[in-house]
């Protein structure tokens, strides 16, 4: 009996995946662990592997299709075998499968209806079936055999400026065309395309969905771009937070003169650079250790107070936002936090984080100071109960030792889930944080 291949949950928060490209075609021999297809999750592009051996009998969905977790995508069996109702679900193959591929969810159906022919599946899905990721829709130019890989923002800017994407060389991950390529491009002339290769078992950046105008009129003044899986997840998560979570905000200001002096002294040692962000992360972790009531999750019927501080830090990437986690941040030195933060941020922008590296945070920090933002309010990332919004360090005239003086000041705003954190609780945490930033020796005490 043919075995049904289902869309697996390839990340902890994945509810659906977009099938980017088939790696096996009907009639191909398949062994357990072979890569069948590439799937765009809410965080990256990952590999869907075979859980059974045999021959690939049929694709159930076309490339570009968005498929809920647990739904069939293909069938594996013996050559010439028919695909019928009641085909068993492909079971995990234990150690023979790649470590990056989780087992399908427990409530996945064990039998699936027969799949329609590939052309019928495409027709039935209609507008939801998109071209393979990186394949530009007509009349878009072609790169390297018909492929144009570009971010949604880059596509939009190129369309507005009348630029030819096919004449650009991408400098983003895997040769992808990003905004800076469009901004630096000149009309005319075809630049050489960059070949992109991905080693087996690796996670590569997610290709952006192609721009797809809603109307066929050539004179249309807009371009609709389908949501990426990451943007869908961001929209859903933020709606879950700002609506049902009763949030209040606390703002404080810290004098950063001593922190600036400490940073300059540490950097003068020549043993690696320390940034203000490193100091803020370290101080936040230390303050959470003293105020465990803020290091908590809301769990509907209970509050979970964490004994360890796993600090999430917001990192902006071209298609959205991701929060890599510095685990046991309260136990790490300033230099260890700095090195880990830079490594996580770099791999986050390249979309190369493993699921365990961006889940399980107990409190978040979002820093927009590098964009010259004075202060802002951040949206809580459930189930966490708090997030710290960090503005820029700016010189201000303030009262110091009874006299007006120019001092470097930093504004911090904490968003609190009132179901977990009360006003006095959040204020006490913020006061401790400010004192640590103003007296950086407390960070090494």
Secondary structure as the mmCIF struct_conf table of DSSP 4:
data_model
#
loop_
_struct_conf.conf_type_id
_struct_conf.id
_struct_conf.beg_label_comp_id
_struct_conf.beg_label_asym_id
_struct_conf.beg_label_seq_id
_struct_conf.end_label_comp_id
_struct_conf.end_label_asym_id
_struct_conf.end_label_seq_id
HELX_LH_PP_P HELX_LH_PP_P1 UNK A 2 UNK A 2
STRN STRN1 UNK A 3 UNK A 6
BEND BEND1 UNK A 11 UNK A 11
TURN_TY1_P TURN_TY1_P1 UNK A 12 UNK A 13
BEND BEND2 UNK A 15 UNK A 15
STRN STRN2 UNK A 16 UNK A 22
BEND BEND3 UNK A 23 UNK A 24
TURN_TY1_P TURN_TY1_P2 UNK A 26 UNK A 27
STRN STRN3 UNK A 29 UNK A 30
TURN_TY1_P TURN_TY1_P3 UNK A 32 UNK A 33
STRN STRN4 UNK A 35 UNK A 40
BEND BEND4 UNK A 42 UNK A 43
STRN STRN5 UNK A 45 UNK A 49
BEND BEND5 UNK A 51 UNK A 52
STRN STRN6 UNK A 54 UNK A 59
BEND BEND6 UNK A 60 UNK A 61
TURN_TY1_P TURN_TY1_P4 UNK A 63 UNK A 64
STRN STRN7 UNK A 66 UNK A 68
TURN_TY1_P TURN_TY1_P5 UNK A 69 UNK A 70
BEND BEND7 UNK A 71 UNK A 71
STRN STRN8 UNK A 72 UNK A 77
BEND BEND8 UNK A 78 UNK A 78
TURN_TY1_P TURN_TY1_P6 UNK A 79 UNK A 80
HELX_LH_PP_P HELX_LH_PP_P2 UNK A 81 UNK A 83
TURN_TY1_P TURN_TY1_P7 UNK A 85 UNK A 86
STRN STRN9 UNK A 87 UNK A 89
HELX_LH_PP_P HELX_LH_PP_P3 UNK A 90 UNK A 92
HELX_RH_3T_P HELX_RH_3T_P1 UNK A 94 UNK A 96
BEND BEND9 UNK A 97 UNK A 97
TURN_TY1_P TURN_TY1_P8 UNK A 99 UNK A 100
HELX_LH_PP_P HELX_LH_PP_P4 UNK A 102 UNK A 105
TURN_TY1_P TURN_TY1_P9 UNK A 106 UNK A 107
BEND BEND10 UNK A 110 UNK A 110
STRN STRN10 UNK A 111 UNK A 112
HELX_LH_PP_P HELX_LH_PP_P5 UNK A 113 UNK A 117
HELX_RH_AL_P HELX_RH_AL_P1 UNK A 118 UNK A 125
HELX_RH_3T_P HELX_RH_3T_P2 UNK A 126 UNK A 128
HELX_LH_PP_P HELX_LH_PP_P6 UNK A 131 UNK A 132
TURN_TY1_P TURN_TY1_P10 UNK A 133 UNK A 134
STRN STRN11 UNK A 135 UNK A 135
HELX_LH_PP_P HELX_LH_PP_P7 UNK A 136 UNK A 137
TURN_TY1_P TURN_TY1_P11 UNK A 138 UNK A 139
BEND BEND11 UNK A 140 UNK A 140
BEND BEND12 UNK A 143 UNK A 143
TURN_TY1_P TURN_TY1_P12 UNK A 144 UNK A 146
STRN STRN12 UNK A 147 UNK A 147
STRN STRN13 UNK A 150 UNK A 150
HELX_RH_AL_P HELX_RH_AL_P2 UNK A 152 UNK A 161
TURN_TY1_P TURN_TY1_P13 UNK A 162 UNK A 162
HELX_RH_3T_P HELX_RH_3T_P3 UNK A 165 UNK A 167
BEND BEND13 UNK A 172 UNK A 172
HELX_RH_3T_P HELX_RH_3T_P4 UNK A 173 UNK A 175
STRN STRN14 UNK A 177 UNK A 177
HELX_RH_AL_P HELX_RH_AL_P3 UNK A 179 UNK A 183
TURN_TY1_P TURN_TY1_P14 UNK A 184 UNK A 184
BEND BEND14 UNK A 187 UNK A 189
HELX_LH_PP_P HELX_LH_PP_P8 UNK A 190 UNK A 195
TURN_TY1_P TURN_TY1_P15 UNK A 200 UNK A 201
STRN STRN15 UNK A 204 UNK A 204
HELX_LH_PP_P HELX_LH_PP_P9 UNK A 205 UNK A 210
STRN STRN16 UNK A 211 UNK A 211
BEND BEND15 UNK A 214 UNK A 215
TURN_TY1_P TURN_TY1_P16 UNK A 218 UNK A 219
BEND BEND16 UNK A 221 UNK A 221
STRN STRN17 UNK A 225 UNK A 225
HELX_LH_PP_P HELX_LH_PP_P10 UNK A 226 UNK A 228
HELX_RH_AL_P HELX_RH_AL_P4 UNK A 229 UNK A 242
TURN_TY1_P TURN_TY1_P17 UNK A 243 UNK A 244
BEND BEND17 UNK A 245 UNK A 245
STRN STRN18 UNK A 247 UNK A 255
HELX_RH_AL_P HELX_RH_AL_P5 UNK A 257 UNK A 268
TURN_TY1_P TURN_TY1_P18 UNK A 269 UNK A 270
BEND BEND18 UNK A 271 UNK A 271
HELX_RH_AL_P HELX_RH_AL_P6 UNK A 276 UNK A 290
HELX_RH_3T_P HELX_RH_3T_P5 UNK A 292 UNK A 294
BEND BEND19 UNK A 295 UNK A 295
STRN STRN19 UNK A 296 UNK A 298
BEND BEND20 UNK A 300 UNK A 301
STRN STRN20 UNK A 303 UNK A 305
BEND BEND21 UNK A 307 UNK A 308
STRN STRN21 UNK A 311 UNK A 317
TURN_TY1_P TURN_TY1_P19 UNK A 318 UNK A 319
STRN STRN22 UNK A 320 UNK A 326
TURN_TY1_P TURN_TY1_P20 UNK A 327 UNK A 328
HELX_RH_3T_P HELX_RH_3T_P6 UNK A 329 UNK A 331
BEND BEND22 UNK A 332 UNK A 332
HELX_RH_AL_P HELX_RH_AL_P7 UNK A 334 UNK A 349
TURN_TY1_P TURN_TY1_P21 UNK A 350 UNK A 351
HELX_RH_3T_P HELX_RH_3T_P7 UNK A 355 UNK A 357
BEND BEND23 UNK A 358 UNK A 359
BEND BEND24 UNK A 362 UNK A 362
STRN STRN23 UNK A 363 UNK A 367
HELX_RH_3T_P HELX_RH_3T_P8 UNK A 369 UNK A 371
TURN_TY1_P TURN_TY1_P22 UNK A 372 UNK A 372
HELX_LH_PP_P HELX_LH_PP_P11 UNK A 378 UNK A 380
TURN_TY1_P TURN_TY1_P23 UNK A 382 UNK A 383
STRN STRN24 UNK A 384 UNK A 384
BEND BEND25 UNK A 385 UNK A 385
STRN STRN25 UNK A 386 UNK A 400
TURN_TY1_P TURN_TY1_P24 UNK A 401 UNK A 402
STRN STRN26 UNK A 403 UNK A 417
TURN_TY1_P TURN_TY1_P25 UNK A 418 UNK A 420
HELX_RH_AL_P HELX_RH_AL_P8 UNK A 423 UNK A 438
BEND BEND26 UNK A 439 UNK A 439
HELX_RH_3T_P HELX_RH_3T_P9 UNK A 440 UNK A 443
#
